Amino acid sequence: MKTKQKHIFIVDDDEFILWILKARFEKENYKVTLSSNVDDAYFKVNVIKPSVMLLDIVLPGMNGLDFMNMVHSRLIAEHVPVVIMSALTQPGVMQTAYKLGAKAYITKPFSMDYAYEIVDRISTIEHSYIS
């Protein structure tokens, strides 16, 4: 039985972070879609069916938490598990992320291996429920 390729959607306004994460996840045979702003991300999340979304909080136009809330409240990608990545470490921000449905919160800076382990664990668990 062939398993479906996992698909990660990475949203961050830092091009370096986008490309280094892309390289790391492609190395592990993930399909990778990138976005550097919420307008583009909103369009893409309507079209693609990612296994997981890796989402920064500080983005131009709208913060990542508001974006996640909007996407989930409109049932666009309600089923997509979200992992937040941010340099913001205030407990209130982290608590809000979890209340909005984030499955994990990775603080920047982080190692690529750590980000991969967290995302892969979550996408594997969530993928097994969806498949």
N, CA, C and O atoms as a GROMACS GRO file, in nm:
protein
  524
    1MET      N    1   0.084  -0.118   0.000
    1MET     CA    2   0.000   0.000   0.000
    1MET      C    3   0.088   0.125   0.000
    1MET      O    4   0.174   0.142   0.087
    2LYS      N    5   0.068   0.210  -0.097
    2LYS     CA    6   0.148   0.332  -0.109
    2LYS      C    7   0.094   0.438  -0.014
    2LYS      O    8  -0.027   0.463  -0.009
    3THR      N    9   0.185   0.501   0.062
    3THR     CA   10   0.141   0.608   0.152
    3THR      C   11   0.145   0.741   0.079
    3THR      O   12   0.231   0.764  -0.006
    4LYS      N   13   0.051   0.826   0.113
    4LYS     CA   14   0.040   0.959   0.053
    4LYS      C   15   0.156   1.046   0.102
    4LYS      O   16   0.190   1.045   0.220
    5GLN      N   17   0.216   1.121   0.011
    5GLN     CA   18   0.324   1.212   0.047
    5GLN      C   19   0.271   1.322   0.137
    5GLN      O   20   0.168   1.382   0.109
    6LYS      N   21   0.343   1.349   0.246
    6LYS     CA   22   0.305   1.457   0.336
    6LYS      C   23   0.334   1.591   0.268
    6LYS      O   24   0.429   1.605   0.191
    7HIS      N   25   0.250   1.689   0.300
    7HIS     CA   26   0.260   1.821   0.237
    7HIS      C   27   0.262   1.926   0.348
    7HIS      O   28   0.169   1.934   0.428
    8ILE      N   29   0.368   2.005   0.351
    8ILE     CA   30   0.378   2.112   0.450
    8ILE      C   31   0.362   2.247   0.381
    8ILE      O   32   0.417   2.271   0.273
    9PHE      N   33   0.287   2.333   0.446
    9PHE     CA   34   0.267   2.470   0.399
    9PHE      C   35   0.338   2.560   0.499
    9PHE      O   36   0.299   2.567   0.616
   10ILE      N   37   0.443   2.630   0.454
   10ILE     CA   38   0.524   2.714   0.543
   10ILE      C   39   0.496   2.861   0.511
   10ILE      O   40   0.510   2.905   0.397
   11VAL      N   41   0.457   2.937   0.614
   11VAL     CA   42   0.425   3.078   0.599
   11VAL      C   43   0.517   3.159   0.691
   11VAL      O   44   0.508   3.151   0.813
   12ASP      N   45   0.607   3.236   0.629
   12ASP     CA   46   0.701   3.320   0.703
   12ASP      C   47   0.747   3.430   0.609
   12ASP      O   48   0.764   3.407   0.489
   13ASP      N   49   0.769   3.550   0.662
   13ASP     CA   50   0.813   3.660   0.576
   13ASP      C   51   0.964   3.666   0.561
   13ASP      O   52   1.016   3.752   0.489
   14ASP      N   53   1.036   3.577   0.627
   14ASP     CA   54   1.182   3.572   0.617
   14ASP      C   55   1.218   3.469   0.508
   14ASP      O   56   1.203   3.348   0.528
   15GLU      N   57   1.266   3.519   0.396
   15GLU     CA   58   1.298   3.432   0.281
   15GLU      C   59   1.402   3.326   0.317
   15GLU      O   60   1.392   3.212   0.271
   16PHE      N   61   1.500   3.360   0.399
   16PHE     CA   62   1.603   3.263   0.438
   16PHE      C   63   1.540   3.147   0.514
   16PHE      O   64   1.570   3.031   0.486
   17ILE      N   65   1.454   3.178   0.608
   17ILE     CA   66   1.387   3.072   0.685
   17ILE      C   67   1.302   2.986   0.592
   17ILE      O   68   1.303   2.863   0.604
   18LEU      N   69   1.230   3.048   0.501
   18LEU     CA   70   1.148   2.971   0.406
   18LEU      C   71   1.232   2.871   0.329
   18LEU      O   72   1.196   2.754   0.321
   19TRP      N   73   1.343   2.916   0.273
   19TRP     CA   74   1.422   2.828   0.186
   19TRP      C   75   1.499   2.723   0.263
   19TRP      O   76   1.518   2.612   0.213
   20ILE      N   77   1.543   2.755   0.383
   20ILE     CA   78   1.615   2.652   0.461
   20ILE      C   79   1.518   2.545   0.512
   20ILE      O   80   1.551   2.427   0.515
   21LEU      N   81   1.396   2.587   0.551
   21LEU     CA   82   1.295   2.489   0.590
   21LEU      C   83   1.251   2.406   0.470
   21LEU      O   84   1.230   2.285   0.482
   22LYS      N   85   1.238   2.470   0.355
   22LYS     CA   86   1.201   2.398   0.233
   22LYS      C   87   1.302   2.288   0.204
   22LYS      O   88   1.265   2.174   0.176
   23ALA      N   89   1.429   2.322   0.211
   23ALA     CA   90   1.534   2.223   0.184
   23ALA      C   91   1.528   2.108   0.285
   23ALA      O   92   1.545   1.992   0.248
   24ARG      N   93   1.506   2.140   0.411
   24ARG     CA   94   1.502   2.036   0.515
   24ARG      C   95   1.384   1.942   0.495
   24ARG      O   96   1.400   1.820   0.505
   25PHE      N   97   1.268   1.996   0.467
   25PHE     CA   98   1.150   1.910   0.451
   25PHE      C   99   1.151   1.833   0.319
   25PHE      O  100   1.103   1.720   0.313
   26GLU      N  101   1.205   1.893   0.214
   26GLU     CA  102   1.216   1.819   0.088
   26GLU      C  103   1.314   1.702   0.101
   26GLU      O  104   1.296   1.598   0.039
   27LYS      N  105   1.416   1.721   0.183
   27LYS     CA  106   1.511   1.613   0.210
   27LYS      C  107   1.439   1.492   0.270
   27LYS      O  108   1.481   1.378   0.250
   28GLU      N  109   1.332   1.518   0.342
   28GLU     CA  110   1.254   1.411   0.406
   28GLU      C  111   1.132   1.371   0.322
   28GLU      O  112   1.040   1.306   0.372
   29ASN      N  113   1.133   1.410   0.194
   29ASN     CA  114   1.030   1.370   0.099
   29ASN      C  115   0.894   1.434   0.123
   29ASN      O  116   0.791   1.377   0.087
   30TYR      N  117   0.893   1.551   0.184
   30TYR     CA  118   0.769   1.629   0.196
   30TYR      C  119   0.749   1.709   0.068
   30TYR      O  120   0.845   1.753   0.005
   31LYS      N  121   0.625   1.727   0.030
   31LYS     CA  122   0.591   1.828  -0.070
   31LYS      C  123   0.585   1.959   0.008
   31LYS      O  124   0.527   1.962   0.117
   32VAL      N  125   0.643   2.066  -0.044
   32VAL     CA  126   0.653   2.192   0.029
   32VAL      C  127   0.591   2.305  -0.052
   32VAL      O  128   0.622   2.323  -0.169
   33THR      N  129   0.503   2.382   0.013
   33THR     CA  130   0.449   2.504  -0.045
   33THR      C  131   0.489   2.619   0.048
   33THR      O  132   0.479   2.608   0.170
   34LEU      N  133   0.534   2.728  -0.012
   34LEU     CA  134   0.581   2.843   0.066
   34LEU      C  135   0.494   2.966   0.042
   34LEU      O  136   0.434   2.982  -0.064
   35SER      N  137   0.488   3.050   0.144
   35SER     CA  138   0.421   3.178   0.132
   35SER      C  139   0.489   3.277   0.225
   35SER      O  140   0.529   3.243   0.336
   36SER      N  141   0.503   3.402   0.177
   36SER     CA  142   0.570   3.504   0.258
   36SER      C  143   0.476   3.611   0.312
   36SER      O  144   0.521   3.704   0.378
   37ASN      N  145   0.346   3.599   0.283
   37ASN     CA  146   0.250   3.697   0.335
   37ASN      C  147   0.112   3.634   0.345
   37ASN      O  148   0.086   3.530   0.284
   38VAL      N  149   0.024   3.697   0.420
   38VAL     CA  150  -0.108   3.637   0.446
   38VAL      C  151  -0.201   3.639   0.324
   38VAL      O  152  -0.284   3.550   0.310
   39ASP      N  153  -0.188   3.737   0.238
   39ASP     CA  154  -0.272   3.739   0.119
   39ASP      C  155  -0.244   3.617   0.032
   39ASP      O  156  -0.336   3.547  -0.011
   40ASP      N  157  -0.117   3.592   0.006
   40ASP     CA  158  -0.076   3.476  -0.072
   40ASP      C  159  -0.112   3.347   0.002
   40ASP      O  160  -0.159   3.250  -0.058
   41ALA      N  161  -0.089   3.346   0.133
   41ALA     CA  162  -0.118   3.227   0.214
   41ALA      C  163  -0.267   3.195   0.213
   41ALA      O  164  -0.305   3.078   0.206
   42TYR      N  165  -0.351   3.296   0.219
   42TYR     CA  166  -0.495   3.274   0.219
   42TYR      C  167  -0.539   3.211   0.087
   42TYR      O  168  -0.620   3.119   0.085
   43PHE      N  169  -0.485   3.261  -0.022
   43PHE     CA  170  -0.516   3.203  -0.153
   43PHE      C  171  -0.471   3.057  -0.159
   43PHE      O  172  -0.548   2.969  -0.199
   44LYS      N  173  -0.347   3.033  -0.120
   44LYS     CA  174  -0.292   2.897  -0.131
   44LYS      C  175  -0.362   2.797  -0.040
   44LYS      O  176  -0.385   2.683  -0.081
   45VAL      N  177  -0.397   2.838   0.082
   45VAL     CA  178  -0.459   2.744   0.174
   45VAL      C  179  -0.597   2.703   0.124
   45VAL      O  180  -0.649   2.598   0.162
   46ASN      N  181  -0.657   2.785   0.040
   46ASN     CA  182  -0.784   2.750  -0.024
   46ASN      C  183  -0.767   2.646  -0.135
   46ASN      O  184  -0.862   2.575  -0.169
   47VAL      N  185  -0.647   2.638  -0.190
   47VAL     CA  186  -0.622   2.553  -0.306
   47VAL      C  187  -0.553   2.421  -0.269
   47VAL      O  188  -0.590   2.315  -0.318
   48ILE      N  189  -0.454   2.430  -0.183
   48ILE     CA  190  -0.377   2.310  -0.148
   48ILE      C  191  -0.440   2.238  -0.030
   48ILE      O  192  -0.524   2.295   0.041
   49LYS      N  193  -0.400   2.116  -0.010
   49LYS     CA  194  -0.448   2.038   0.104
   49LYS      C  195  -0.326   1.989   0.184
   49LYS      O  196  -0.290   1.872   0.177
   50PRO      N  197  -0.263   2.080   0.260
   50PRO     CA  198  -0.142   2.039   0.332
   50PRO      C  199  -0.172   1.946   0.448
   50PRO      O  200  -0.281   1.945   0.504
   51SER      N  201  -0.071   1.867   0.484
   51SER     CA  202  -0.079   1.781   0.601
   51SER      C  203  -0.062   1.862   0.729
   51SER      O  204  -0.115   1.826   0.834
   52VAL      N  205   0.012   1.973   0.717
   52VAL     CA  206   0.042   2.058   0.832
   52VAL      C  207   0.083   2.196   0.781
   52VAL      O  208   0.137   2.210   0.671
   53MET      N  209   0.058   2.299   0.863
   53MET     CA  210   0.101   2.435   0.832
   53MET      C  211   0.198   2.481   0.939
   53MET      O  212   0.170   2.470   1.058
   54LEU      N  213   0.313   2.531   0.896
   54LEU     CA  214   0.413   2.590   0.985
   54LEU      C  215   0.401   2.740   0.965
   54LEU      O  216   0.429   2.791   0.857
   55LEU      N  217   0.360   2.812   1.071
   55LEU     CA  218   0.315   2.950   1.058
   55LEU      C  219   0.386   3.044   1.154
   55LEU      O  220   0.389   3.021   1.274
   56ASP      N  221   0.444   3.148   1.099
   56ASP     CA  222   0.505   3.254   1.179
   56ASP      C  223   0.394   3.344   1.232
   56ASP      O  224   0.286   3.351   1.174
   57ILE      N  225   0.421   3.415   1.342
   57ILE     CA  226   0.322   3.508   1.396
   57ILE      C  227   0.340   3.647   1.335
   57ILE      O  228   0.242   3.709   1.293
   58VAL      N  229   0.463   3.695   1.331
   58VAL     CA  230   0.488   3.831   1.284
   58VAL      C  231   0.499   3.829   1.132
   58VAL      O  232   0.600   3.789   1.074
   59LEU      N  233   0.391   3.874   1.068
   59LEU     CA  234   0.381   3.876   0.922
   59LEU      C  235   0.328   4.012   0.878
   59LEU      O  236   0.257   4.079   0.953
   60PRO      N  237   0.363   4.054   0.757
   60PRO     CA  238   0.308   4.181   0.708
   60PRO      C  239   0.158   4.170   0.680
   60PRO      O  240   0.112   4.070   0.626
   61GLY      N  241   0.084   4.273   0.719
   61GLY     CA  242  -0.059   4.277   0.689
   61GLY      C  243  -0.147   4.224   0.800
   61GLY      O  244  -0.242   4.290   0.842
   62MET      N  245  -0.118   4.106   0.847
   62MET     CA  246  -0.200   4.042   0.951
   62MET      C  247  -0.109   3.945   1.026
   62MET      O  248  -0.026   3.878   0.965
   63ASN      N  249  -0.125   3.938   1.158
   63ASN     CA  250  -0.038   3.845   1.229
   63ASN      C  251  -0.086   3.701   1.209
   63ASN      O  252  -0.202   3.676   1.176
   64GLY      N  253   0.005   3.609   1.231
   64GLY     CA  254  -0.023   3.468   1.206
   64GLY      C  255  -0.136   3.412   1.291
   64GLY      O  256  -0.208   3.323   1.246
   65LEU      N  257  -0.152   3.462   1.413
   65LEU     CA  258  -0.261   3.412   1.498
   65LEU      C  259  -0.396   3.455   1.442
   65LEU      O  260  -0.491   3.375   1.440
   66ASP      N  261  -0.406   3.580   1.397
   66ASP     CA  262  -0.531   3.626   1.335
   66ASP      C  263  -0.558   3.548   1.207
   66ASP      O  264  -0.673   3.514   1.177
   67PHE      N  265  -0.453   3.521   1.131
   67PHE     CA  266  -0.468   3.443   1.008
   67PHE      C  267  -0.519   3.301   1.039
   67PHE      O  268  -0.612   3.253   0.975
   68MET      N  269  -0.458   3.236   1.136
   68MET     CA  270  -0.501   3.101   1.174
   68MET      C  271  -0.647   3.103   1.219
   68MET      O  272  -0.725   3.016   1.181
   69ASN      N  273  -0.684   3.201   1.300
   69ASN     CA  274  -0.821   3.212   1.347
   69ASN      C  275  -0.919   3.233   1.231
   69ASN      O  276  -1.025   3.171   1.227
   70MET      N  277  -0.882   3.320   1.138
   70MET     CA  278  -0.967   3.348   1.022
   70MET      C  279  -0.985   3.222   0.937
   70MET      O  280  -1.097   3.189   0.896
   71VAL      N  281  -0.877   3.153   0.911
   71VAL     CA  282  -0.883   3.032   0.827
   71VAL      C  283  -0.967   2.924   0.894
   71VAL      O  284  -1.049   2.860   0.828
   72HIS      N  285  -0.948   2.904   1.023
   72HIS     CA  286  -1.025   2.802   1.094
   72HIS      C  287  -1.172   2.842   1.108
   72HIS      O  288  -1.260   2.757   1.094
   73SER      N  289  -1.199   2.969   1.136
   73SER     CA  290  -1.338   3.012   1.157
   73SER      C  291  -1.419   3.006   1.027
   73SER      O  292  -1.541   2.989   1.031
   74ARG      N  293  -1.352   3.020   0.915
   74ARG     CA  294  -1.422   3.012   0.786
   74ARG      C  295  -1.422   2.870   0.730
   74ARG      O  296  -1.464   2.848   0.617
   75LEU      N  297  -1.374   2.775   0.809
   75LEU     CA  298  -1.371   2.634   0.774
   75LEU      C  299  -1.293   2.606   0.646
   75LEU      O  300  -1.317   2.507   0.577
   76ILE      N  301  -1.198   2.695   0.615
   76ILE     CA  302  -1.118   2.678   0.494
   76ILE      C  303  -1.018   2.564   0.512
   76ILE      O  304  -1.008   2.475   0.427
   77ALA      N  305  -0.946   2.567   0.621
   77ALA     CA  306  -0.844   2.466   0.646
   77ALA      C  307  -0.855   2.420   0.790
   77ALA      O  308  -0.754   2.400   0.858
   78GLU      N  309  -0.975   2.404   0.836
   78GLU     CA  310  -1.002   2.368   0.975
   78GLU      C  311  -0.931   2.238   1.014
   78GLU      O  312  -0.889   2.222   1.128
   79HIS      N  313  -0.919   2.148   0.920
   79HIS     CA  314  -0.858   2.018   0.946
   79HIS      C  315  -0.705   2.022   0.948
   79HIS      O  316  -0.642   1.924   0.988
   80VAL      N  317  -0.645   2.132   0.906
   80VAL     CA  318  -0.499   2.139   0.893
   80VAL      C  319  -0.436   2.174   1.028
   80VAL      O  320  -0.463   2.281   1.082
   81PRO      N  321  -0.354   2.085   1.083
   81PRO     CA  322  -0.286   2.118   1.208
   81PRO      C  323  -0.184   2.229   1.186
   81PRO      O  324  -0.113   2.231   1.085
   82VAL      N  325  -0.178   2.322   1.281
   82VAL     CA  326  -0.088   2.437   1.269
   82VAL      C  327   0.019   2.429   1.377
   82VAL      O  328  -0.010   2.407   1.495
   83VAL      N  329   0.143   2.448   1.335
   83VAL     CA  330   0.256   2.461   1.426
   83VAL      C  331   0.303   2.605   1.413
   83VAL      O  332   0.338   2.651   1.304
   84ILE      N  333   0.303   2.676   1.524
   84ILE     CA  334   0.348   2.815   1.526
   84ILE      C  335   0.499   2.818   1.544
   84ILE      O  336   0.554   2.740   1.621
   85MET      N  337   0.565   2.909   1.473
   85MET     CA  338   0.708   2.934   1.494
   85MET      C  339   0.724   3.085   1.510
   85MET      O  340   0.680   3.162   1.425
   86SER      N  341   0.786   3.126   1.619
   86SER     CA  342   0.797   3.269   1.644
   86SER      C  343   0.906   3.299   1.746
   86SER      O  344   0.940   3.216   1.830
   87ALA      N  345   0.960   3.419   1.735
   87ALA     CA  346   1.054   3.468   1.836
   87ALA      C  347   0.980   3.524   1.957
   87ALA      O  348   1.041   3.552   2.060
   88LEU      N  349   0.848   3.539   1.946
   88LEU     CA  350   0.768   3.588   2.058
   88LEU      C  351   0.754   3.478   2.161
   88LEU      O  352   0.704   3.369   2.132
   89THR      N  353   0.799   3.506   2.282
   89THR     CA  354   0.798   3.402   2.386
   89THR      C  355   0.712   3.439   2.507
   89THR      O  356   0.718   3.372   2.610
   90GLN      N  357   0.632   3.544   2.495
   90GLN     CA  358   0.547   3.582   2.606
   90GLN      C  359   0.441   3.473   2.628
   90GLN      O  360   0.381   3.425   2.532
   91PRO      N  361   0.419   3.434   2.755
   91PRO     CA  362   0.321   3.329   2.784
   91PRO      C  363   0.183   3.359   2.728
   91PRO      O  364   0.114   3.267   2.684
   92GLY      N  365   0.140   3.484   2.728
   92GLY     CA  366   0.009   3.519   2.676
   92GLY      C  367  -0.005   3.490   2.527
   92GLY      O  368  -0.110   3.447   2.481
   93VAL      N  369   0.102   3.514   2.452
   93VAL     CA  370   0.100   3.487   2.308
   93VAL      C  371   0.092   3.337   2.284
   93VAL      O  372   0.015   3.289   2.201
   94MET      N  373   0.173   3.263   2.359
   94MET     CA  374   0.173   3.117   2.344
   94MET      C  375   0.037   3.059   2.383
   94MET      O  376  -0.016   2.970   2.316
   95GLN      N  377  -0.019   3.109   2.491
   95GLN     CA  378  -0.150   3.063   2.536
   95GLN      C  379  -0.258   3.090   2.430
   95GLN      O  380  -0.343   3.005   2.404
   96THR      N  381  -0.253   3.208   2.372
   96THR     CA  382  -0.349   3.242   2.266
   96THR      C  383  -0.334   3.147   2.148
   96THR      O  384  -0.434   3.101   2.092
   97ALA      N  385  -0.211   3.117   2.110
   97ALA     CA  386  -0.187   3.024   1.998
   97ALA      C  387  -0.252   2.889   2.026
   97ALA      O  388  -0.317   2.832   1.938
   98TYR      N  389  -0.233   2.838   2.146
   98TYR     CA  390  -0.292   2.707   2.179
   98TYR      C  391  -0.445   2.714   2.186
   98TYR      O  392  -0.514   2.621   2.144
   99LYS      N  393  -0.498   2.825   2.239
   99LYS     CA  394  -0.643   2.841   2.244
   99LYS      C  395  -0.705   2.843   2.104
   99LYS      O  396  -0.817   2.797   2.084
  100LEU      N  397  -0.630   2.898   2.008
  100LEU     CA  398  -0.678   2.905   1.870
  100LEU      C  399  -0.660   2.772   1.795
  100LEU      O  400  -0.705   2.758   1.682
  101GLY      N  401  -0.595   2.676   1.860
  101GLY     CA  402  -0.583   2.544   1.799
  101GLY      C  403  -0.445   2.502   1.754
  101GLY      O  404  -0.431   2.398   1.691
  102ALA      N  405  -0.342   2.581   1.784
  102ALA     CA  406  -0.207   2.540   1.746
  102ALA      C  407  -0.173   2.408   1.814
  102ALA      O  408  -0.207   2.386   1.930
  103LYS      N  409  -0.106   2.321   1.741
  103LYS     CA  410  -0.067   2.190   1.794
  103LYS      C  411   0.068   2.196   1.864
  103LYS      O  412   0.098   2.112   1.949
  104ALA      N  413   0.150   2.296   1.828
  104ALA     CA  414   0.282   2.313   1.890
  104ALA      C  415   0.327   2.457   1.868
  104ALA      O  416   0.276   2.528   1.781
  105TYR      N  417   0.424   2.498   1.948
  105TYR     CA  418   0.479   2.634   1.940
  105TYR      C  419   0.630   2.621   1.947
  105TYR      O  420   0.685   2.581   2.050
  106ILE      N  421   0.696   2.655   1.839
  106ILE     CA  422   0.842   2.645   1.831
  106ILE      C  423   0.898   2.787   1.840
  106ILE      O  424   0.859   2.874   1.761
  107THR      N  425   0.988   2.810   1.934
  107THR     CA  426   1.045   2.944   1.948
  107THR      C  427   1.171   2.958   1.862
  107THR      O  428   1.255   2.868   1.857
  108LYS      N  429   1.180   3.073   1.796
  108LYS     CA  430   1.297   3.106   1.714
  108LYS      C  431   1.404   3.165   1.805
  108LYS      O  432   1.371   3.235   1.900
  109PRO      N  433   1.527   3.139   1.780
  109PRO     CA  434   1.580   3.051   1.676
  109PRO      C  435   1.563   2.904   1.716
  109PRO      O  436   1.558   2.872   1.835
  110PHE      N  437   1.553   2.817   1.619
  110PHE     CA  438   1.538   2.674   1.644
  110PHE      C  439   1.626   2.597   1.547
  110PHE      O  440   1.666   2.650   1.443
  111SER      N  441   1.656   2.474   1.579
  111SER     CA  442   1.732   2.391   1.486
  111SER      C  443   1.635   2.332   1.384
  111SER      O  444   1.519   2.305   1.416
  112MET      N  445   1.682   2.313   1.264
  112MET     CA  446   1.600   2.255   1.159
  112MET      C  447   1.557   2.113   1.196
  112MET      O  448   1.445   2.071   1.165
  113ASP      N  449   1.645   2.040   1.262
  113ASP     CA  450   1.611   1.904   1.303
  113ASP      C  451   1.497   1.904   1.404
  113ASP      O  452   1.406   1.821   1.397
  114TYR      N  453   1.501   1.998   1.498
  114TYR     CA  454   1.394   2.008   1.598
  114TYR      C  455   1.261   2.043   1.531
  114TYR      O  456   1.158   1.982   1.560
  115ALA      N  457   1.263   2.141   1.440
  115ALA     CA  458   1.140   2.179   1.369
  115ALA      C  459   1.086   2.060   1.291
  115ALA      O  460   0.966   2.035   1.291
  116TYR      N  461   1.176   1.987   1.224
  116TYR     CA  462   1.132   1.871   1.148
  116TYR      C  463   1.068   1.766   1.240
  116TYR      O  464   0.961   1.713   1.209
  117GLU      N  465   1.131   1.737   1.352
  117GLU     CA  466   1.078   1.635   1.444
  117GLU      C  467   0.938   1.672   1.493
  117GLU      O  468   0.849   1.586   1.496
  118ILE      N  469   0.918   1.796   1.533
  118ILE     CA  470   0.788   1.840   1.583
  118ILE      C  471   0.682   1.832   1.473
  118ILE      O  472   0.576   1.774   1.494
  119VAL      N  473   0.712   1.888   1.358
  119VAL     CA  474   0.616   1.891   1.248
  119VAL      C  475   0.586   1.749   1.199
  119VAL      O  476   0.471   1.716   1.174
  120ASP      N  477   0.688   1.667   1.187
  120ASP     CA  478   0.665   1.531   1.137
  120ASP      C  479   0.580   1.450   1.234
  120ASP      O  480   0.493   1.375   1.191
  121ARG      N  481   0.605   1.465   1.362
  121ARG     CA  482   0.524   1.394   1.462
  121ARG      C  483   0.377   1.436   1.452
  121ARG      O  484   0.287   1.352   1.453
  122ILE      N  485   0.353   1.565   1.442
  122ILE     CA  486   0.215   1.616   1.434
  122ILE      C  487   0.150   1.576   1.302
  122ILE      O  488   0.034   1.534   1.300
  123SER      N  489   0.222   1.589   1.193
  123SER     CA  490   0.161   1.555   1.064
  123SER      C  491   0.135   1.405   1.053
  123SER      O  492   0.039   1.364   0.988
  124THR      N  493   0.217   1.324   1.116
  124THR     CA  494   0.196   1.180   1.115
  124THR      C  495   0.071   1.143   1.195
  124THR      O  496  -0.010   1.062   1.150
  125ILE      N  497   0.056   1.202   1.312
  125ILE     CA  498  -0.060   1.175   1.395
  125ILE      C  499  -0.188   1.224   1.326
  125ILE      O  500  -0.285   1.150   1.315
  126GLU      N  501  -0.187   1.348   1.279
  126GLU     CA  502  -0.304   1.405   1.214
  126GLU      C  503  -0.334   1.334   1.084
  126GLU      O  504  -0.450   1.311   1.051
  127HIS      N  505  -0.231   1.298   1.009
  127HIS     CA  506  -0.249   1.230   0.881
  127HIS      C  507  -0.318   1.093   0.902
  127HIS      O  508  -0.400   1.051   0.820
  128SER      N  509  -0.285   1.026   1.010
  128SER     CA  510  -0.344   0.894   1.035
  128SER      C  511  -0.494   0.906   1.066
  128SER      O  512  -0.569   0.812   1.040
  129TYR      N  513  -0.537   1.019   1.121
  129TYR     CA  514  -0.680   1.041   1.147
  129TYR      C  515  -0.754   1.073   1.017
  129TYR      O  516  -0.870   1.033   1.000
  130ILE      N  517  -0.689   1.145   0.926
  130ILE     CA  518  -0.754   1.190   0.804
  130ILE      C  519  -0.759   1.079   0.700
  130ILE      O  520  -0.859   1.066   0.630
  131SER      N  521  -0.653   1.000   0.688
  131SER     CA  522  -0.644   0.897   0.583
  131SER      C  523  -0.745   0.788   0.600
  131SER      O  524  -0.749   0.695   0.520
   0.00000   0.00000   0.00000
